[in-house]
C-alpha cells in the first residue's frame, strides 16, 4: 500500500503492520522541505524503533538509502527503485 504517514503516526503505523512468512517491506520515507518540517534523520530512527517495539520477534529489517532521492517520498521513481532492489535480493 502507498501511505502518507507523518512522523506522529509512525508508531501507530508499525503497531498495525502484519507480516506473513518471508515478507519484504519497502517504505519510501521522506521529508518535506521547509523550516517547519522534520528532517529525515529524525524519522528513520523513529521508524526503526517502532519496528523493533511492535514487529514480530523474528523481524529483521535494515535501512537502505536510495541515492538521488528528493523530498517527494511517495513518487513513482522512488517506488520503482525500491521494488527493483527487493526483487534483486
LINUR-V771012 format. One record per run of one state. SS is the DSSP state (a for helix, b for strand, c for the rest). FROM is the first residue (numbers start at 1). LEN is the number of residues. Records with the same first field share a line. If there is no record, write none. Layout:
SS->FROM-LEN, FROM-LEN
This chain:
c->1-6, 16-24, 55-21, 89-1
a->7-9, 40-15, 76-13
